[in-house]
């Protein structure tokens, strides 16, 4: 059974999180994920400890005891933790992410001399299920983008949000973090602040520019409490990622599209449609803001799969 973990204030963990935030420039969302993973592992160590280490009562150990336990972790402890995660029915992807957190944490401790050996070095990452990214057909995207109908500021905002998501392929966090000064409708680009606080320029299509212009004109006549933000809620404050997902769900229902579609599905659709129409893989990598080409290469499997379907359906001697 999966349980909620309590945040840890352990000094070793806090130093690592500060390193991620200030030296690696990780986003606050990513740092929170690392914090949660390390808190879960710390609680596991406390449960696995003997009575002399304060483990029997199920309480989080004091800082000194927990620091000692973290420094003394062995590959056997890590395998026991992974076994517990599997028993709790965590997905392979989640287990791999939690292990990646520990890998980074112990690499940091080893580099600082806090541990003599990195216990995660000998642990292999669980083999991942190969899942192709889900994407919408161009026809489905068209129906979705046409779903917001109306001239009021909120409906115009929703249309502009959907158009920008599909036009640029940006993440929902990048969308809601966008400021007015980031938009250049003359140059037809938008400045995007991506993961690790890396910045890139994303082209804006004519439909997205037109939708933005209409929304911003209507927005100018309303009371805005966060004047820097592009997308604001009915109270004039910056829109949250959760609100974008809620609005998307509304328009998916109107358009009659799979309700499990997420803002990230539009990002997948953006990349897939570009590659299907002959875009260069490295260009798509730059547009998506991927650090490594290998991250982008999953979309080649999608397009190859699609080509195979077309071949099987059309070639007289395919089957």
N, C-alpha and C positions, 0 to 999 in steps of 0.2 A: 504494500500500500504506500502511495506517495504522500509524504508529509511536508508541511511548511517548515522551512528552516529559519532560524533566527540569525540576524546579522552578527558577524564576529568583529570584535574590536582588537583582535590580536595584533601585536606590533609587527610581526613578520608579514602578516597579510596586509596591514595598512601601508607598510613601506612598498610592498609590491603594487598595490593599487595606485599609490601616489606616482610610482614609476610609470605605470601604464598611462595615467592621465597627463602627467607633466612632461615626461621624456618621450613617450611613444605617441602622444597626442591622440589617444583613443577617445572615442565619444563617451559621454556620461552613461549612455545606454549600455555600451559594451562593458564599461567598468562595473556597472551594476550586475551584469551577467557573471562576470568573473567573481565579484563579491559573493553572489548567491551560491555559485559552485563551490567556492572555498569554505563558505559557511556550512554547506551540506557535508563536505568532507571532514571538517572539524567536528561536527556532531557525530559522524560515523566513528572517528577516532575516540571520542569520549565514550560512546556506547561500547566500543570494543575493548576499552581499557579495563583493568582490574579495579577492585574496590579501593586500592591504595591510590589510584589516580583519579578518583572521583567519578568513575564510569558507571557504577552500579545504579546510582540514583537517576541517571539519564539527564543530568544537568551538564551545561557547558562548563568545562574545567576553567580554573583561573588562568590568567594570561601566561604565567610562568610554566605551569604544567602543560598547557596546550602547546606552547612554543617547543617544549622538550619533546612532546609527542610528534609534532610536525617535523622536527629535526631527525627523529629516530625512525621515521617511516621506512619500511622495507618493501621490496617488490611483492612480498607475501601479503602485506597489508593492502597494497594497491589491488592485487588480484581478488582479495576478499571484498573490497569495496566494489569492484566491477561486478562481482558475482551478486552482491546485494542489489545493485542497480538493475541487473538482468531479472532478478527475482521480483523486483518491484514493477516489472513490465515497462521499463523505459525503452524507448526506441533505440536502435543502433546509432542513429544520428545524434541523439541526445547524449548517449554514453560516450561517443567519440568526442563530442564537444567538451564534456566534463573532464575527460582524460586530457584533452588539449590544454585546458585550463591548468591542470596539475603539471603538465609537461612544461608550460611556460613558467609557472610558479617555482618549480624546483630548479629549472635552468637559471632563474634569477637568483635563488638562494645559493646555488653552487658557485655562480660567478662572484657573489659577495663573500663567499667563504663561510656562509651560515651552515652549510652541510658539506661533509667530506665527499660524498658520492651522490649523484643524481639517481634516485631509486626508479624514476620513470623511464630511464634510458632503455631498460631491458623489457619494457612492456610494449607489446605491439598494439597498434590501434585496431579496433574491431573492423572487420571487413564491412564496407558499406553496401547497402542495397542500391543498385543503380536505378534511380528514378529519373525519368525524363521530365523536364519542367513542363508544367501545364500552361497552355496558351489558348487564346481565343482565335477564331478565324477572323479574317478581315471583315466579313459580313456581320459577325457578332459584335465586333468593335464598333462598326458603323451604327448598329442599333443602339448600343450602349451610349455612344456619344450623342445620339439624337434624343435620348430619353428625357433629359432635363428640358422642359418646355415652359417658357415664361420669360417675362422681362423684369421681374423683381430682382433686387440685388443678390438675394440668396440663391435663386435659381441660376442667375448668370454666373455667380461664383462657382456653383457646382459644375456647370458646363465647362468653365475655364479650367477647373481642377482636372477634370477627366481628360480634356484636350491636352493639357500640359503633361500629364502623366504618360499618355500614349505618344505624344510628339517627341518627348525627350528621353523616355525610358528611365527617369529618375526614381529613386526610392521614395516612399511616402514620407519618411523623416526628412529627406532633402526638400520635398515639396513644401511641407509646413514650416521649414526653417528658412524659406526663401524670403528675402527682403525686396522692397520696391527698387532699391538701388542696384539689385542684381539683374534686373531685366533691361535688356537693350533691344527694343522693338525695331529700331532703325537697322542695327547690325544683325537682327534676327537671331540673337543668342541669349542665353541666361547663364549667369555664374552659379555654379552648384558647389555647395560645401559637402563633400562626401565623407566616407569613413576615414578615420585617422586625421580629420580636419584637412584633408587634401582638397584642393579646389580644381575645378575643370570648367570648361565652357561647353554648354550643350546647345545645339541648334534648335531654334523654334520654328515649326512649320507655320504656314500662312493661316491655317484654321485655328491653331493655338493662339497666334498673335491677335487674330480677329476676336476670338472669345475673351482674351485678356483685356483688350481695349474696351469692349462692351462692359465687362465686369467692373473695370477700374473707373470708368465714367460713371456708372451707377453707384459705386462705392463712395465716390467723392461727395455725393449728396447725403451720405449717412454719417452718423456719429461714430468715429473710430478712436478707440482708446489706445491702440497700439499702432501708431502711424507708420512704423517701419515695416510691419508684416504685410505680405501680399494678400494672403488668405485669412480672413477674420470671421469670427462667428457672429451671431445676431447681437451679441453684447459689445462688439467692436474689438474683441481680444483675439490674439493669434489662435488659429484653429489647431486642434490637436490631431495626432495621427488616428486616434480612436474615432474622432468625429468623421474623418475622411472615410474610414472603413464603414461607418454607419451609413453615410450618404451613398457610398458605392452599393451597399446592400439594397438600399431603396431603389436605385435605378436598375439594378440587376433584375429585381422583381418586376419592374415596369416593362423592361425589355424582354423578359422571359428567358433570361440567361442563367446558366448554372449558378446557384446561390453560393457555392463554395469558392467562387472567383474572388480573389483578393487584389489589392492594389499592386502587389508583386506580380500577379498574373499579367497585368498590363505591361510591366517591365519585360516579362518573358515574351509576351506577344510582340512588343517593339523589336526585340533582338531577333526573334524568329522570322518575322516578316521582312526585316532588312536582309537577312542572310538568304531567304528564299528568293529575293529579288536581286541577288548577285553582289551584295555588299561584302567588302573585304573583312575577314575575321578580326584583323588587328584594328581596323577602324571601329568595328562594333565594340571591341575591348575598350578603346578610348572613350567611346560614347557612354558605355556603362560604368566607367570609372573603376574597372577591375585592375588590380595591381598585377595579377598574373594571367597570361593568356590561357593557361589550363582551366581557369574558372570559366572563361568564355566558351571553351571548346565543347561544353555539354550541349550547346545549341547546334553544333554541327551534327550531333547524333539525332536531334529532332528533325533537322532538315533532310538528313540522309534517310531517316525512317519515313518521312513524308514522300520523298522521291521513290522509295521502294514501293510504297502503297500505290502511287501513280503508275509505276512500271507494272506491278502485278495486275492492276485493273485494266491497263491499256495494251500491254504487249501480247500478241496472239500466242506466243509460245512461252509465256511466263509461268504458266501452271500446267 
